[in-house]
């Protein structure tokens, strides 16, 4: 009886060590992906927006905001979706269903990747892009830079927050469809 208890204790300790190691691996990957994605998006934002007109810069900024909202929707959908639906679809060999099952089983990581890494990075980059646009707009119009920056930042923040609020509700109501469509698209590249 004592041997069984000792074996159970040892197994629990090994599982805890493996879990901690896995969590640290994931944290390292998240930081590395965030760093790389931030550099890439910052590069695009920094090299394009100052060199194009205000309308084109605004379009690029709106694309960053939209991308952040889209990935936030996907992240929420993954956590809200019903795995049973995708298990059934996977059993019938429907394209993308097996990937949807894998995503659902890894929902915390997929959600973190979509909402935190891509979504938040887009939010930060759109903020930087908005500041650049505000500076350019102030120079062209000779309007006080503080006023232009405050208004531009408020508009960008409102669009981001409002878009994410609408997107979360939509994602929760249509989670299975969103996850399935996302999995279908990803399955094209996941081979």
For each residue, the residues with C-beta under 8 A, 3 or more apart:
1: 4 5
2: 5 6
3: 6 7
4: 1 7 8
5: 1 2 8 9
6: 2 3 9 10
7: 3 4 10 11
8: 4 5 11 12
9: 5 6 12 13
10: 6 7 13 14
11: 7 8 14 15
12: 8 9 15 16
13: 9 10 16 17
14: 10 11 17 18
15: 11 12 18 19
16: 12 13 19 20
17: 13 14 20 21
18: 14 15 21 22
19: 15 16 22 23
20: 16 17 23 24
21: 17 18 24 25
22: 18 19 25 26
23: 19 20 26 27
24: 20 21 27 28
25: 21 22 28 29
26: 22 23 29 30 109
27: 23 24 30 31
28: 24 25 31 32
29: 25 26 32 33
30: 26 27 33 34 112 113 116 117
31: 27 28 34 35
32: 28 29 35 36
33: 29 30 36 37 113 117
34: 30 31 37 38 116 117 121
35: 31 32 38 39
36: 32 33 39 40
37: 33 34 40 41 117 118 121
38: 34 35 41 42 121 124 125
39: 35 36 42 43
40: 36 37 43 44
41: 37 38 44 45 64 121 122 125
42: 38 39 45 46 125 128
43: 39 40 46 47
44: 40 41 47 48 60
45: 41 42 48 49 60 64 125 128 129 132
46: 42 43 49 50 128 132
47: 43 44 50 51
48: 44 45 51 52 56 57 60
49: 45 46 52 57 60 61 129 132 133
50: 46 47 57 132 136
51: 47 48
52: 48 49 56 57 60
53: 56 57
54: 57 58 133 136 137 140
55: 58 59
56: 48 52 53 59 60
57: 48 49 50 52 53 54 60 61 129 132 133 136
58: 54 55 61 62 133
59: 55 56 62 63
60: 44 45 48 49 52 56 57 63 64 129
61: 49 57 58 64 65 126 129 130 133 156
62: 58 59 65 66 159
63: 59 60 66 67
64: 41 45 60 61 67 68 122 125 126 129
65: 61 62 68 69 122 123 126 156 159 160 163
66: 62 63 69 70 163
67: 63 64 70 71 118 122
68: 64 65 71 72 118 119 120 121 122 123 126 160 163 164
69: 65 66 72 73 119 160 163 164 167
70: 66 67 73 74 167
71: 67 68 74 75 114 115 118 119 122
72: 68 69 75 76 114 115 119 164 167 168 171
73: 69 70 76 77 167 168 170 171 178
74: 70 71 77 78 114 171 178 179 182
75: 71 72 78 79 110 111 112 113 114 115 116 119 171
76: 72 73 79 80 111 115 167 168 171 172 175
77: 73 74 80 81 171 172 174 175 176 178 179 182
78: 74 75 81 103 104 107 110 111 114 175 179 182
79: 75 76 107 108 111 175
80: 76 77 171 172 175
81: 77 78 85 86 100 104 107 175 176 178 179
82: 85 86 175 176
83: 86 87 101 104 105
84: 87 88
85: 81 82 88 89 176
86: 81 82 83 89 90 97 98 100 101 104 176 179 180 183
87: 83 84 90 91 101
88: 84 85 91 92
89: 85 86 92 94 97 100 180
90: 86 87 93 94 97 98 100 101
91: 87 88
92: 88 89 97
93: 90 97
94: 89 90 97
95: 184 187
96: 99 100 180 183 184 185 186 187
97: 86 89 90 92 93 94 100 101 180 183
98: 86 90 101 102
99: 96 102 103 183 186 187 190
100: 81 86 89 90 96 97 103 104 179 180 182 183
101: 83 86 87 90 97 98 104 105
102: 98 99 105 106
103: 78 99 100 106 107 110 179 182 183 186
104: 78 81 83 86 100 101 107 179
105: 83 101 102
106: 102 103 109 110
107: 78 79 81 103 104 110 111
108: 79 111 112
109: 26 106 112 113
110: 75 78 103 106 107 113 114
111: 75 76 78 79 107 108 114 115 116
112: 30 75 108 109 115 116 117
113: 30 33 75 109 110 116 117 118
114: 71 72 74 75 78 110 111 117 118 119
115: 71 72 75 76 111 112 118 119 120
116: 30 34 75 111 112 113 119 120
117: 30 33 34 37 112 113 114 120 121
118: 37 67 68 71 113 114 115 121 122
119: 68 69 71 72 75 114 115 116 122 123 164
120: 68 115 116 117 123 124
121: 34 37 38 41 68 117 118 124 125
122: 41 64 65 67 68 71 118 119 125 126
123: 65 68 119 120 126 127 160
124: 38 120 121 127 128
125: 38 41 42 45 64 121 122 128 129
126: 61 64 65 68 122 123 129 130 156 160
127: 123 124 130 131 153 156
128: 42 45 46 124 125 131 132
129: 45 49 57 60 61 64 125 126 132 133
130: 61 126 127 133 134 152 153 155 156
131: 127 128 134 135 149 152 153
132: 45 46 49 50 57 128 129 135 136
133: 49 54 57 58 61 129 130 136 137 152
134: 130 131 137 138 145 148 149 151 152 153
135: 131 132 138 139 145 148 149
136: 50 54 57 132 133 139 140
137: 54 133 134 140 141 143 148 152
138: 134 135 141 142 143 144 145 148 149
139: 135 136 142
140: 54 136 137
141: 137 138 148
142: 138 139
143: 137 138 147 148
144: 138 147 148
145: 134 135 138 148 149
146: 149 150
147: 143 144 150 151
148: 134 135 137 138 141 143 144 145 151 152
149: 131 134 135 138 145 146 152 153
150: 146 147 153 154
151: 134 147 148 154 155
152: 130 131 133 134 137 148 149 155 156
153: 127 130 131 134 149 150 156 157
154: 150 151 157 158
155: 130 151 152 158 159
156: 61 65 126 127 130 152 153 159 160
157: 153 154 160 161
158: 154 155 161 162
159: 62 65 155 156 162 163
160: 65 68 69 123 126 156 157 163 164
161: 157 158 164 165
162: 158 159 165 166
163: 65 66 68 69 159 160 166 167
164: 68 69 72 119 160 161 167 168
165: 161 162 168 169
166: 162 163 169 170
167: 69 70 72 73 76 163 164 170 171
168: 72 73 76 164 165 171 172
169: 165 166 172 173
170: 73 166 167 173 174
171: 72 73 74 75 76 77 80 167 168 174 175 178
172: 76 77 80 168 169 175
173: 169 170
174: 77 170 171 177 178
175: 76 77 78 79 80 81 82 171 172 178 179
176: 77 81 82 85 86 179 180
177: 174 180 181
178: 73 74 77 81 171 174 175 181 182
179: 74 77 78 81 86 100 103 104 175 176 182 183
180: 86 89 96 97 100 176 177 183 184
181: 177 178 184 185
182: 74 77 78 100 103 178 179 185 186
183: 86 96 97 99 100 103 179 180 186 187
184: 95 96 180 181 187 188
185: 96 181 182 188 189
186: 96 99 103 182 183 189 190
187: 95 96 99 183 184 190 191
188: 184 185 191
189: 185 186
190: 99 186 187
191: 187 188
